[in-house]
């Protein structure tokens, strides 16, 4: 048998097999099964199995994040139903309104570890690849099946290797790299593939920057995406584990081995077979913008600079972390949001919000005229907060810009990195941060 990719090793582990072939269908047992506000709908499907108890309460994680606080009676009833279900079933991995977006929260809580399998009723479950895990989005019926059986059939995907060499130039971010890849290869360029990120450019990225890449690969059609975990990843997870008080007081390098260091940290073999390999040089990259109405409609920032905007949105599971807020705060510091523009800032989690408060970023946003939202998804999916009016233009740090994504079909969404979003809020049009700072 030839060398194994990460996806082959991860799904072999999840299926209890020594090895698997690409295209093989395996009966996989995920370590975590994720759902959010859609849990009530999943529960109604699960009830058709005729069970009184879910089979895997210890492996279920539920976060209220998509419409929080509840904007309507219907949403409130939905949340109330979920809370009753959580209590009845003894589900302890439950995160209330205000804790934040599921992908950010489960990462902070260290509920997902390298090499593990997480399946979630959210398309951006690919996010967990930043931890060296196999994360994949699945449908509601599939989640209900997992509640009932603990297992699910999965096809082992082909793999694609994307290599980035060198350090990103100033002003260029992981978001720009992700947009460039999708723009080059198309929104379906990674359809049902496992996308592996390699190279010195990936290794040099901060952890928060790495999170952007597997998250955005959901827009590439990928089944999952993966970044190799390293010592910084382990340190991040140790912090989360200590906060959950599930390990003792120990430190790496003090004679006690981290329980994470040998916990399924699966690396692809040197002779693993890939369906495609793409190489990029960081020095060749620049800030990019995805134009309406497709995420692969990508152009250099300079090509759309000057386009008027009525709304700027900083947040989401893609770019709502402290690093993103810091970049935006540096742009907006001492300035004002342009007349006629709303600047919405929504931290990805309560931890991010607290850190941003401590560092003064929130005060800077408020003083500049921005609007601060409750940690959660906000207007990203178009059913809560910040829905644009017909004819309006939004520049967003989110991951999707198809027609109607933010709730209004007759509006336009441009996607960019956080600094560009903040600069555009100040300028009143899509702007290069360097032009706003100058």
C-alpha positions as CSV (number, residue, x, y, z in Angstrom):
1,X,0.0,0.0,0.0
2,X,1.3,3.5,-0.9
3,X,1.8,6.3,1.6
4,X,-1.3,7.6,3.4
5,X,-2.7,11.1,3.3
6,X,-4.0,12.8,6.5
7,X,-7.6,12.0,5.4
8,X,-6.8,8.3,5.0
9,X,-5.1,8.1,8.4
10,X,-7.9,10.1,10.2
11,X,-10.7,8.1,8.7
12,X,-8.9,4.8,9.3
13,X,-8.6,5.8,12.9
14,X,-12.3,6.8,13.2
15,X,-13.3,3.5,11.6
16,X,-11.0,1.4,13.7
17,X,-9.0,0.2,10.7
18,X,-5.3,-0.1,10.1
19,X,-5.5,1.7,6.7
20,X,-8.0,2.7,4.1
21,X,-8.0,3.4,0.4
22,X,-9.2,6.6,-1.4
23,X,-12.8,6.0,-2.4
24,X,-13.4,3.4,0.3
25,X,-16.6,3.9,2.3
26,X,-16.0,3.4,6.0
27,X,-18.3,3.3,9.1
28,X,-16.8,6.1,11.1
29,X,-17.3,7.1,14.8
30,X,-16.8,10.8,15.3
31,X,-15.3,12.2,18.5
32,X,-17.6,15.2,18.5
33,X,-21.0,15.7,16.8
34,X,-21.8,19.4,16.5
35,X,-25.1,21.3,16.0
36,X,-26.3,24.8,16.9
37,X,-29.6,26.6,16.6
38,X,-30.6,23.9,14.1
39,X,-30.7,21.4,17.0
40,X,-34.4,21.6,17.5
41,X,-35.0,20.6,13.9
42,X,-32.5,17.7,14.2
43,X,-34.3,16.6,17.3
44,X,-37.6,16.2,15.4
45,X,-35.8,14.0,12.9
46,X,-34.1,12.0,15.6
47,X,-37.5,11.3,17.3
48,X,-38.5,9.3,14.2
49,X,-36.1,6.7,15.4
50,X,-38.3,6.1,18.4
51,X,-35.6,6.4,20.9
52,X,-36.0,8.1,24.3
53,X,-32.2,8.7,24.8
54,X,-29.5,9.7,22.4
55,X,-26.8,7.1,22.2
56,X,-23.8,9.5,22.5
57,X,-24.6,12.4,24.9
58,X,-20.9,12.7,25.8
59,X,-19.9,13.2,22.2
60,X,-22.6,15.8,21.4
61,X,-21.8,19.6,21.4
62,X,-24.4,22.2,21.0
63,X,-23.9,26.0,20.7
64,X,-26.6,28.7,20.4
65,X,-25.0,31.2,18.0
66,X,-26.9,31.8,14.8
67,X,-29.6,34.1,16.0
68,X,-28.7,35.3,19.4
69,X,-30.2,36.8,21.5
70,X,-33.4,35.4,20.0
71,X,-34.8,38.1,17.6
72,X,-38.3,36.6,17.3
73,X,-40.7,34.5,19.3
74,X,-40.1,31.6,16.9
75,X,-36.3,31.8,17.6
76,X,-37.0,32.0,21.4
77,X,-39.2,28.9,21.3
78,X,-36.5,27.1,19.3
79,X,-33.9,28.0,21.9
80,X,-36.1,26.9,24.7
81,X,-36.7,23.6,23.1
82,X,-33.0,23.0,22.7
83,X,-32.4,23.9,26.4
84,X,-35.0,21.3,27.4
85,X,-33.4,18.7,25.1
86,X,-30.0,19.4,26.5
87,X,-31.2,19.0,30.1
88,X,-33.3,15.9,29.4
89,X,-30.4,14.1,27.6
90,X,-27.6,15.1,30.0
91,X,-25.6,16.8,27.3
92,X,-22.8,18.7,29.1
93,X,-21.1,20.3,26.1
94,X,-23.8,23.0,25.7
95,X,-22.9,26.7,25.2
96,X,-25.5,29.4,25.8
97,X,-26.4,32.6,24.0
98,X,-23.4,35.0,24.1
99,X,-20.6,32.3,24.4
100,X,-19.9,32.7,20.7
101,X,-19.7,30.9,17.4
102,X,-19.6,27.1,17.6
103,X,-16.3,26.7,15.7
104,X,-14.5,29.3,17.8
105,X,-16.0,28.1,21.1
106,X,-15.2,24.4,20.6
107,X,-11.6,25.3,19.7
108,X,-11.3,27.5,22.8
109,X,-12.8,24.7,24.9
110,X,-10.3,22.2,23.5
111,X,-13.1,19.8,22.7
112,X,-11.4,18.8,19.4
113,X,-7.9,17.4,19.4
114,X,-5.4,16.6,16.6
115,X,-6.4,13.6,14.5
116,X,-9.9,13.4,15.8
117,X,-13.0,13.4,13.6
118,X,-15.7,16.0,14.1
119,X,-18.9,16.0,12.1
120,X,-21.2,19.0,12.3
121,X,-24.5,20.3,11.0
122,X,-22.7,23.4,9.8
123,X,-20.8,23.6,6.5
124,X,-17.9,25.4,8.1
125,X,-17.0,22.4,10.3
126,X,-14.0,22.2,8.0
127,X,-12.7,24.8,10.5
128,X,-11.2,22.2,12.9
129,X,-8.5,21.3,10.4
130,X,-6.5,24.1,11.9
131,X,-6.1,21.8,15.0
132,X,-4.9,19.0,12.8
133,X,-8.4,17.4,13.0
134,X,-10.7,16.1,10.3
135,X,-13.8,18.3,10.4
136,X,-16.6,17.9,7.9
137,X,-20.1,19.4,7.5
138,X,-23.0,17.1,7.2
139,X,-26.8,17.3,7.0
140,X,-29.4,17.4,9.7
141,X,-30.6,13.9,9.0
142,X,-27.0,12.6,9.3
143,X,-26.6,14.3,12.7
144,X,-29.9,12.7,13.8
145,X,-28.5,9.3,12.6
146,X,-25.3,9.9,14.7
147,X,-27.4,10.7,17.8
148,X,-29.2,7.4,17.3
149,X,-26.3,5.1,16.3
150,X,-23.0,6.9,16.9
151,X,-21.8,6.0,13.5
152,X,-22.0,7.3,9.9
153,X,-20.8,6.1,6.5
154,X,-18.1,8.4,5.0
155,X,-16.3,8.1,1.7
156,X,-12.5,8.5,2.0
157,X,-11.8,11.6,-0.1
158,X,-9.1,12.3,-2.6
159,X,-6.5,14.8,-1.3
160,X,-5.1,18.0,-2.7
161,X,-1.8,19.6,-1.4
162,X,-1.5,23.4,-1.3
163,X,2.0,24.6,-0.6
164,X,2.8,28.2,0.5
165,X,6.5,29.2,0.8
166,X,7.8,32.4,2.4
167,X,6.4,35.0,4.7
168,X,3.3,37.0,3.8
169,X,4.0,40.6,2.8
170,X,2.8,43.4,5.1
171,X,-1.0,43.9,4.7
172,X,-1.5,40.4,3.2
173,X,-3.3,37.9,5.4
174,X,-4.4,34.3,5.4
175,X,-7.8,35.5,4.2
176,X,-6.1,36.9,1.1
177,X,-4.3,33.6,0.5
178,X,-7.6,31.7,0.8
179,X,-9.3,34.0,-1.6
180,X,-6.5,33.7,-4.1
181,X,-6.6,29.9,-4.0
182,X,-10.4,29.9,-4.5
183,X,-10.1,32.6,-7.2
184,X,-7.5,30.6,-9.1
185,X,-9.1,27.1,-8.8
186,X,-12.8,28.0,-8.6
187,X,-15.5,27.6,-6.0
188,X,-15.8,23.9,-6.8
189,X,-12.1,23.3,-7.2
190,X,-11.8,21.2,-4.1
191,X,-15.1,19.4,-4.4
192,X,-15.3,16.5,-1.9
193,X,-11.5,16.7,-1.4
194,X,-9.3,16.8,1.6
195,X,-7.2,19.9,1.3
196,X,-3.8,19.8,3.0
197,X,-1.8,23.0,3.6
198,X,1.9,22.7,3.7
199,X,5.0,24.9,3.5
200,X,7.0,27.5,5.4
201,X,4.4,30.1,4.8
202,X,1.8,28.1,6.7
203,X,4.2,27.2,9.5
204,X,5.0,31.0,10.0
205,X,1.3,32.0,10.4
206,X,-0.2,32.7,13.8
207,X,-2.7,30.2,15.0
208,X,-5.5,32.6,14.4
209,X,-4.4,33.1,10.8
210,X,-4.3,29.3,10.3
211,X,-7.9,29.1,11.4
212,X,-8.9,31.1,8.4
213,X,-7.7,28.5,5.9
214,X,-9.7,25.3,6.6
215,X,-12.7,27.5,7.4
216,X,-12.6,29.1,3.9
217,X,-12.1,25.8,2.3
218,X,-15.8,25.1,2.8
219,X,-16.2,27.7,0.0
220,X,-13.9,25.6,-2.1
221,X,-16.2,22.6,-1.9
222,X,-13.8,20.7,0.3
223,X,-14.9,17.8,2.5
224,X,-12.2,18.7,5.0
225,X,-9.0,20.8,5.2
226,X,-5.9,20.3,7.3
227,X,-3.0,22.1,8.8
228,X,-0.2,20.3,10.7
229,X,-0.4,20.8,14.4
230,X,2.8,22.0,16.1
231,X,4.0,23.0,19.6
232,X,1.9,26.2,19.5
233,X,-1.2,24.2,18.7
234,X,-0.5,21.9,21.6
235,X,0.0,24.9,23.9
236,X,-3.3,26.4,22.8
237,X,-5.1,23.1,23.5
238,X,-3.4,22.7,26.9
239,X,-4.8,26.1,27.9
240,X,-8.3,25.0,27.0
241,X,-8.0,21.7,28.7
242,X,-6.7,23.3,32.0
243,X,-9.7,25.7,31.9
244,X,-12.0,22.7,31.7
245,X,-10.1,21.2,34.7
246,X,-9.7,17.9,33.0
247,X,-6.0,17.6,33.5
248,X,-3.6,18.3,36.4
249,X,-1.0,21.0,36.8
250,X,1.8,20.2,34.5
251,X,3.9,21.9,31.8
252,X,5.6,20.7,28.7
253,X,9.3,20.2,29.1
254,X,9.1,19.5,32.9
255,X,9.4,15.8,32.7
256,X,5.7,15.2,32.0
257,X,4.5,14.6,28.5
258,X,1.5,16.5,27.3
259,X,-1.5,14.1,26.8
260,X,-2.0,15.8,23.4
261,X,1.5,15.2,22.1
262,X,0.8,11.6,21.3
263,X,-3.0,11.9,20.8
264,X,-3.6,11.0,17.2
265,X,-1.4,13.7,15.8
266,X,-1.6,12.1,12.3
267,X,0.8,13.4,9.7
268,X,0.6,12.4,6.0
269,X,3.3,10.1,4.7
270,X,6.1,11.6,2.6
271,X,5.0,9.3,-0.3
272,X,1.3,10.0,0.1
273,X,-0.6,10.3,-3.2
274,X,-2.4,13.6,-4.2
275,X,-4.9,14.3,-6.9
276,X,-3.3,17.7,-7.3
277,X,-0.5,19.8,-5.9
278,X,-0.5,23.6,-6.1
279,X,2.5,25.8,-5.1
280,X,2.3,29.5,-4.1
281,X,5.0,32.0,-3.2
282,X,3.9,34.4,-0.4
283,X,5.8,37.2,-2.0
284,X,3.5,37.1,-5.0
285,X,0.4,37.6,-3.0
286,X,-1.5,40.9,-2.3
287,X,-4.8,41.9,-0.7
288,X,-7.8,40.5,-2.6
289,X,-11.5,41.0,-2.7
290,X,-14.2,38.6,-3.7
291,X,-16.8,40.5,-5.6
292,X,-20.6,39.8,-5.9
293,X,-22.0,37.3,-6.3
294,X,-19.5,34.5,-6.0
295,X,-16.6,33.7,-3.7
296,X,-14.4,32.8,-6.6
297,X,-15.0,36.2,-8.3
298,X,-11.7,37.4,-6.9
299,X,-9.7,40.5,-7.9
300,X,-6.9,42.5,-6.4
301,X,-8.0,45.1,-4.0
302,X,-6.8,47.9,-6.3
303,X,-9.4,46.8,-9.0
304,X,-12.4,47.6,-6.8
305,X,-11.0,50.4,-4.6
306,X,-13.4,53.3,-4.5
307,X,-16.6,51.2,-4.7
308,X,-19.1,52.8,-2.4
309,X,-20.3,50.8,0.7
310,X,-23.2,51.4,3.1
311,X,-22.2,48.7,5.6
312,X,-18.9,47.1,6.8
313,X,-19.1,43.9,8.8
314,X,-16.2,42.5,10.9
315,X,-16.8,39.1,12.5
316,X,-17.8,35.5,11.7
317,X,-16.1,32.2,12.3
318,X,-13.7,33.2,9.5
319,X,-12.4,36.6,10.8
320,X,-13.9,37.5,14.2
321,X,-10.9,36.7,16.4
322,X,-8.7,39.0,18.5
323,X,-6.1,39.2,15.8
324,X,-8.7,40.5,13.4
325,X,-10.1,43.0,15.8
326,X,-6.6,44.2,16.6
327,X,-5.9,44.8,12.9
328,X,-9.2,46.7,12.5
329,X,-8.7,48.8,15.6
330,X,-5.2,49.8,14.4
331,X,-6.9,51.2,11.2
332,X,-9.8,53.0,12.9
333,X,-7.9,54.4,15.9
334,X,-8.5,58.1,16.1
335,X,-10.8,58.1,13.1
336,X,-14.6,58.0,12.5
337,X,-16.8,55.8,10.5
338,X,-17.8,57.6,7.3
339,X,-21.2,59.3,7.2
340,X,-23.8,56.9,5.8
341,X,-21.9,53.8,6.7
342,X,-22.7,51.3,9.5
343,X,-19.7,49.4,10.9
344,X,-20.8,46.3,12.7
345,X,-18.2,44.6,14.9
346,X,-19.1,41.2,16.3
347,X,-16.5,39.2,18.3
348,X,-16.4,35.5,17.6
349,X,-16.7,34.5,21.2
350,X,-17.0,35.9,24.7
351,X,-13.3,35.2,25.2
352,X,-12.5,37.4,22.2
353,X,-14.8,40.1,23.5
354,X,-13.2,40.1,26.9
355,X,-9.7,40.3,25.5
356,X,-10.7,43.1,23.1
357,X,-12.2,45.0,26.1
358,X,-9.0,44.5,28.1
359,X,-6.9,45.8,25.2
360,X,-9.1,48.8,24.5
361,X,-10.2,47.8,21.1
362,X,-13.9,47.9,21.9
363,X,-13.7,51.4,23.2
364,X,-11.8,52.5,20.1
365,X,-14.5,51.0,17.9
366,X,-17.3,52.6,19.9
367,X,-15.6,56.0,19.8
368,X,-15.2,55.7,16.1
369,X,-19.0,55.1,15.7
370,X,-19.0,51.4,15.2
371,X,-21.8,49.1,16.5
372,X,-20.7,46.2,18.8
373,X,-22.8,43.0,18.6
374,X,-23.2,40.0,20.9
375,X,-20.7,37.2,20.2
376,X,-22.2,35.0,17.5
377,X,-22.8,34.7,13.8
378,X,-24.6,38.1,13.5
379,X,-25.7,39.0,10.0
380,X,-23.6,36.4,8.2
381,X,-26.4,34.0,7.2
382,X,-29.0,36.8,6.8
383,X,-31.5,36.0,9.5
384,X,-30.3,38.2,12.4
385,X,-28.9,41.7,12.7
386,X,-27.3,43.9,10.0
387,X,-29.5,42.8,7.1
388,X,-28.8,45.3,4.3
389,X,-31.4,47.3,2.5
390,X,-32.1,46.6,-1.2
391,X,-29.4,48.2,-3.3
392,X,-26.9,48.5,-0.5
393,X,-23.3,47.3,-0.6
394,X,-21.7,45.5,2.3
395,X,-18.0,44.7,2.7
396,X,-17.5,41.8,5.0
397,X,-14.9,39.6,6.6
398,X,-17.2,36.7,6.3
399,X,-16.8,33.7,3.9
400,X,-19.8,33.8,1.6
401,X,-21.2,36.5,-0.8
402,X,-23.8,34.8,-2.9
403,X,-26.9,36.7,-3.7
404,X,-29.2,37.0,-0.7
405,X,-26.6,35.5,1.7
406,X,-27.1,38.4,4.2
407,X,-30.8,38.4,3.8
408,X,-31.5,40.7,0.9
409,X,-31.3,39.4,-2.7
410,X,-31.0,42.9,-4.2
411,X,-27.8,43.8,-2.4
412,X,-24.1,43.2,-2.9
413,X,-21.5,41.6,-0.7
414,X,-17.8,42.0,-1.1
415,X,-15.4,39.8,1.0
416,X,-12.0,41.1,2.2
417,X,-9.6,40.9,5.1
418,X,-10.4,42.7,8.4
419,X,-8.1,45.6,7.8
420,X,-9.7,46.3,4.4
421,X,-13.1,46.1,6.0
422,X,-12.1,48.7,8.7
423,X,-10.5,51.0,6.1
424,X,-13.6,50.8,4.0
425,X,-15.8,51.8,7.0
426,X,-13.6,54.9,7.5
427,X,-13.4,55.8,3.8
428,X,-17.0,55.1,2.9
429,X,-15.8,53.0,0.0
430,X,-13.6,50.0,-0.5
431,X,-10.2,51.2,0.5
432,X,-6.6,50.1,0.9
433,X,-5.7,50.4,4.6
434,X,-2.5,52.1,3.7
435,X,-4.4,54.9,2.0
436,X,-6.5,55.4,5.2
437,X,-3.5,55.4,7.5
438,X,-1.5,57.8,5.3
